[in-house]
Amino acid sequence: MKAKGSRIPNRRVFVFGAGVSASCGIAIARDILRQSILLLQTKEASKAKIVHDILRYLYPGFDESLRNYPNIEDFLNLVEMAKKFNSEEFIKSRVWSTSKLESVSEITLKAVTDYIWSQMNKKKEQEFVRAFVRENLKRGDTLITFNWDLTLERALEDLPGDPGFLYTYSRHRKNKEFSLLKPHGSVDWFETKRLRGLGYEKEVDKHDKQLCYYPEFNLGRTPKLKEIAPVIVPPVSAKEFKYDFLKRTWRWVYKAISSATEIHIIGYSLPKEDQFARLVFRRAIRNNILTGVRRTGDPPRIFVANPDGTVEQTFSSIVGRQIPLRFLQAYFEDIAEDYKTLIR
């Protein structure tokens, strides 16, 4: 056991949410469904009609002409609850069968994926993320992102010397790569079995036997990948993790936060719909506080940056009164380059 007050290696964890992607022009939860379905309507109007039909069913006030689409988290949660209620245990629906509800979920998530890829082509708009990574991060940092896009990957690869990153985590890793954890998956992650016969086996890298990822950050050279739904976890309260790699990723998230000496939460609001994430964060931060004080006498330093002032209370309720929480009310793009100066 280290003596009280003795120094331990500085382990920094950065948690990124939708506010970071928003700086790149990618719509946040309350707008991304609208943007995605409007794009889908220009390409496959019949699929957009299916989504519109259930929106009118679930939201009587929805009007396609007004484009008053709901928050995607609320919408997908309602669809999930509809699937659970549509059973012999409760009341089966002849209008919206389980298979039709499954189709709605798949169409919606594929539409969101296509929308994100369309925004990823606008490299100039990703400068805020590149500036933050360039000016505020250092090798060995652990990055946790709940976003499905690839803005962080691109920014890391743009760093001088290309230090590299891993999609895994170990507190004792010897190399000074970045650790990049994506507990909600990514638009370039796919089921390995779905790529069989497409001729892309040499184009992808493997997470494990179940999952692989396309490391080029561009589907232009691999058009058939565009037709395959990626492995992304929808923002619903009742998550189902059928992939071992995603289960391991959540364990790494817990371990990284539990052992961090600094925790920086940027543009992430810990939405109430995501009760699983709330539980993991609560347990990890409480464990960090208890073990940190016992180990060195020093609790972790916690910083939260978000334009929504209510987010301060969200994280304060998790951290408790034992340690101070530094809150910076600001949009990501306004602090991207000078973040480390602002929190001194």
C-alpha positions in Angstrom: 0.0 0.0 0.0 1.3 3.4 -0.9 1.9 5.9 1.9 -0.8 8.6 2.3 -0.2 11.4 -0.1 2.4 9.6 -2.2 2.1 10.1 -5.9 0.7 7.5 -8.3 0.9 7.6 -12.1 -1.4 10.2 -13.6 -4.2 8.3 -15.2 -6.5 10.5 -17.2 -9.9 9.5 -18.6 -11.9 11.7 -21.0 -15.6 10.9 -21.6 -17.1 12.4 -24.7 -20.8 12.8 -25.5 -23.1 14.1 -28.2 -22.0 17.7 -27.5 -18.6 16.9 -29.0 -20.1 15.4 -32.2 -22.4 18.4 -32.5 -19.4 20.6 -33.0 -18.7 18.7 -36.2 -22.2 19.3 -37.5 -23.7 16.0 -36.4 -27.1 16.5 -34.9 -27.7 15.6 -31.2 -30.4 13.3 -29.8 -33.3 15.7 -30.1 -32.5 16.4 -33.8 -30.8 13.4 -35.3 -33.9 11.4 -36.0 -35.3 14.3 -38.0 -32.1 14.7 -40.0 -31.7 11.0 -40.6 -35.3 10.3 -41.8 -35.3 13.4 -44.0 -32.2 12.0 -45.7 -33.7 8.6 -45.9 -36.8 10.1 -47.6 -34.7 11.3 -50.4 -33.2 7.9 -51.0 -35.9 5.3 -50.0 -39.2 7.0 -49.5 -41.0 3.6 -48.8 -38.8 3.0 -45.7 -39.3 6.6 -44.5 -43.0 6.0 -44.7 -42.8 3.0 -42.4 -41.1 5.2 -39.8 -43.6 8.0 -40.3 -46.5 5.6 -39.8 -45.3 4.5 -36.4 -44.4 8.0 -35.4 -48.0 9.1 -36.0 -49.2 6.0 -34.1 -46.9 6.7 -31.0 -47.1 10.5 -31.2 -50.6 11.8 -32.1 -49.2 15.3 -32.5 -46.5 14.2 -35.0 -46.9 16.0 -38.4 -44.6 15.1 -41.2 -45.1 18.5 -42.8 -44.1 20.2 -39.6 -41.1 17.9 -39.2 -41.7 17.8 -35.4 -39.7 14.6 -34.9 -39.2 13.4 -31.3 -36.0 12.8 -29.5 -34.5 9.6 -30.8 -33.9 8.2 -27.3 -37.5 8.6 -26.4 -38.7 7.1 -29.8 -36.5 4.0 -29.6 -37.4 3.4 -26.0 -41.1 3.5 -26.9 -40.5 1.0 -29.8 -38.6 -1.3 -27.4 -41.5 -1.1 -24.8 -44.0 -1.8 -27.6 -42.1 -5.0 -28.5 -42.2 -6.1 -24.9 -45.9 -5.3 -24.5 -46.7 -7.0 -27.8 -46.8 -10.5 -26.4 -49.1 -13.2 -25.2 -48.3 -12.1 -21.7 -49.9 -8.7 -22.4 -51.8 -7.7 -25.5 -50.7 -8.6 -29.0 -51.1 -6.0 -31.7 -52.4 -6.8 -35.1 -51.4 -3.3 -36.4 -47.8 -3.3 -35.2 -46.4 -6.9 -34.9 -43.1 -7.7 -33.4 -41.5 -8.2 -36.8 -42.8 -4.7 -38.0 -41.4 -3.1 -34.8 -38.1 -4.8 -35.4 -38.1 -3.5 -38.9 -38.7 0.0 -37.7 -35.7 -0.2 -35.3 -33.5 -1.5 -38.0 -34.6 1.1 -40.6 -34.1 3.9 -38.1 -30.6 2.9 -37.0 -29.5 2.3 -40.6 -30.8 5.8 -41.5 -28.9 7.3 -38.6 -25.8 5.5 -39.7 -26.1 6.8 -43.3 -26.6 10.3 -41.9 -23.5 10.1 -39.8 -21.4 8.8 -42.8 -22.7 11.8 -44.8 -21.5 14.2 -42.2 -18.2 12.4 -41.8 -17.2 13.5 -45.3 -17.1 17.1 -44.1 -13.6 17.0 -42.7 -13.3 20.8 -42.3 -16.1 20.7 -39.7 -14.1 18.3 -37.5 -11.5 20.9 -36.7 -12.8 21.5 -33.2 -12.2 17.8 -32.3 -8.8 17.8 -33.9 -7.9 21.0 -32.0 -9.0 19.4 -28.7 -7.0 16.2 -29.3 -4.0 18.1 -30.4 -3.9 20.7 -27.6 -5.2 18.8 -24.6 -4.5 15.1 -24.8 -1.4 13.2 -24.3 -0.2 9.6 -25.0 -1.6 7.1 -22.5 -4.9 8.9 -22.0 -8.1 6.8 -22.1 -10.9 8.1 -24.2 -14.5 6.9 -23.8 -17.0 8.0 -26.4 -20.7 7.3 -26.5 -20.9 8.6 -30.1 -21.1 6.3 -33.1 -19.1 8.5 -35.4 -15.3 8.5 -36.2 -14.3 12.0 -35.3 -12.0 11.0 -32.5 -10.3 8.2 -34.5 -9.6 10.7 -37.3 -8.2 13.3 -34.9 -6.0 10.7 -33.2 -4.6 9.6 -36.6 -3.8 13.2 -37.5 -1.5 13.7 -34.5 2.2 14.1 -35.3 3.9 10.8 -35.3 0.6 8.9 -35.3 0.9 7.4 -31.8 -2.0 5.0 -32.5 -4.9 3.9 -30.4 -6.4 0.6 -29.1 -10.0 -0.2 -28.8 -9.1 -2.0 -25.5 -8.0 -0.9 -22.1 -5.3 -2.0 -19.6 -4.2 0.0 -16.6 -0.8 -1.5 -17.0 -0.3 -1.2 -20.7 3.4 -0.6 -21.5 3.0 1.3 -24.8 1.8 4.9 -24.8 -1.0 4.5 -27.3 -4.3 6.0 -26.6 -7.1 3.7 -25.4 -10.4 4.4 -27.2 -13.5 2.7 -25.7 -16.8 2.8 -27.6 -19.4 1.2 -25.4 -22.2 2.0 -27.8 -20.4 0.6 -30.8 -19.4 2.4 -34.0 -20.6 3.0 -37.6 -17.6 1.1 -38.9 -18.0 -2.0 -36.7 -19.6 -5.1 -38.3 -20.5 -8.7 -37.5 -17.7 -10.7 -39.1 -20.1 -13.3 -40.4 -22.0 -10.8 -42.4 -18.9 -9.9 -44.5 -18.4 -13.5 -45.7 -18.3 -13.8 -49.4 -18.0 -10.0 -50.0 -14.3 -10.1 -50.6 -13.5 -7.6 -47.7 -11.7 -10.0 -45.4 -8.4 -8.3 -45.9 -9.9 -4.8 -45.6 -11.0 -5.2 -42.0 -9.4 -5.8 -38.6 -10.9 -8.0 -36.0 -12.0 -7.2 -32.5 -12.7 -10.9 -31.9 -14.4 -13.8 -33.7 -17.7 -12.0 -33.7 -16.8 -8.4 -34.5 -14.5 -6.6 -36.9 -14.0 -3.0 -37.9 -13.1 -1.1 -41.1 -10.0 1.0 -40.3 -10.0 3.3 -43.3 -12.8 5.6 -42.0 -14.2 5.7 -45.5 -16.7 3.4 -47.1 -16.1 4.8 -50.6 -13.8 1.9 -51.6 -16.0 -0.7 -50.1 -19.6 0.0 -51.3 -21.1 -3.3 -50.2 -20.3 -2.4 -46.6 -22.7 0.5 -46.9 -25.6 -2.0 -47.2 -24.7 -3.8 -43.9 -26.1 -2.5 -40.7 -23.2 -1.7 -38.3 -22.9 -2.8 -34.7 -24.3 0.1 -32.7 -26.2 0.0 -29.4 -29.4 2.1 -29.6 -29.9 4.7 -26.7 -32.5 2.6 -24.9 -32.9 1.9 -21.2 -33.0 -1.9 -21.5 -29.8 -2.7 -23.3 -29.1 -6.1 -24.7 -25.5 -7.0 -25.2 -25.2 -10.0 -27.5 -21.5 -9.3 -28.4 -18.8 -10.3 -26.0 -16.6 -7.4 -27.1 -19.2 -4.9 -26.1 -19.5 -6.6 -22.7 -15.7 -6.4 -22.3 -15.8 -2.7 -23.3 -18.2 -1.9 -20.5 -15.9 -3.7 -18.1 -13.0 -1.6 -19.4 -15.1 1.6 -19.0 -15.7 0.6 -15.4 -12.0 -0.2 -14.7 -10.8 3.0 -16.4 -13.0 5.3 -14.4 -12.4 3.3 -11.2 -8.7 3.8 -11.4 -8.5 7.3 -12.9 -6.8 10.1 -11.2 -8.6 12.6 -13.4 -12.0 12.3 -15.0 -13.0 14.8 -17.7 -16.6 14.6 -18.9 -17.0 16.6 -22.1 -20.4 17.2 -23.8 -21.9 14.2 -22.1 -25.1 14.6 -20.1 -25.6 11.0 -18.9 -29.2 10.9 -20.2 -31.9 9.6 -17.9 -33.0 7.1 -20.6 -29.6 5.3 -20.3 -30.0 3.8 -16.8 -27.3 1.2 -17.6 -24.7 3.9 -18.2 -25.8 5.7 -15.0 -25.3 2.6 -12.9 -21.9 1.9 -14.4 -20.7 5.5 -13.8 -22.1 5.6 -10.3 -20.4 2.4 -9.3 -17.1 3.3 -11.0 -16.9 6.8 -9.5 -17.9 5.7 -6.1 -15.4 2.8 -6.2 -12.7 5.3 -7.4 -13.4 7.6 -4.5 -13.3 4.9 -1.9 -10.2 3.1 -3.1 -8.4 6.4 -4.0 -8.8 7.9 -0.6 -7.8 4.6 1.0 -4.8 4.2 -1.3 -3.3 7.7 -1.3 -5.6 10.0 0.6 -6.5 11.7 -2.7 -9.8 11.3 -4.4 -9.9 11.7 -8.2 -10.2 15.2 -9.8 -13.5 15.5 -11.8 -14.2 18.0 -14.4 -17.5 18.4 -16.3 -18.0 20.7 -19.3 -21.4 21.1 -20.8 -23.6 24.0 -22.1 -26.6 22.6 -20.1 -26.3 23.9 -16.5 -28.5 21.0 -15.2 -25.8 18.5 -16.0 -23.8 19.8 -13.1 -26.4 18.5 -10.7 -26.6 15.1 -12.5 -23.0 14.4 -11.9 -22.9 16.0 -8.4 -25.5 13.6 -7.3 -23.3 10.7 -8.4 -20.0 12.1 -7.0 -21.6 13.2 -3.7 -20.1 15.7 -1.2 -16.8 14.0 -0.6 -15.0 15.6 -3.4 -15.4 18.9 -5.4 -16.6 18.7 -8.9 -15.4 21.4 -11.3 -18.1 22.4 -13.7 -17.6 24.5 -16.8 -20.8 25.7 -18.6 -19.7 26.0 -22.2 -20.1 24.5 -25.7 -17.3 22.2 -26.8 -16.3 24.3 -29.7 -15.7 27.3 -27.4 -13.2 25.4 -25.2 -11.7 22.9 -27.6 -8.4 24.6 -28.0 -8.0 26.1 -24.5 -9.5 23.5 -22.3 -6.4 22.7 -20.3 -5.9 26.4 -19.6 -9.5 27.0 -18.6 -9.5 24.2 -15.9 -6.3 25.2 -14.2 
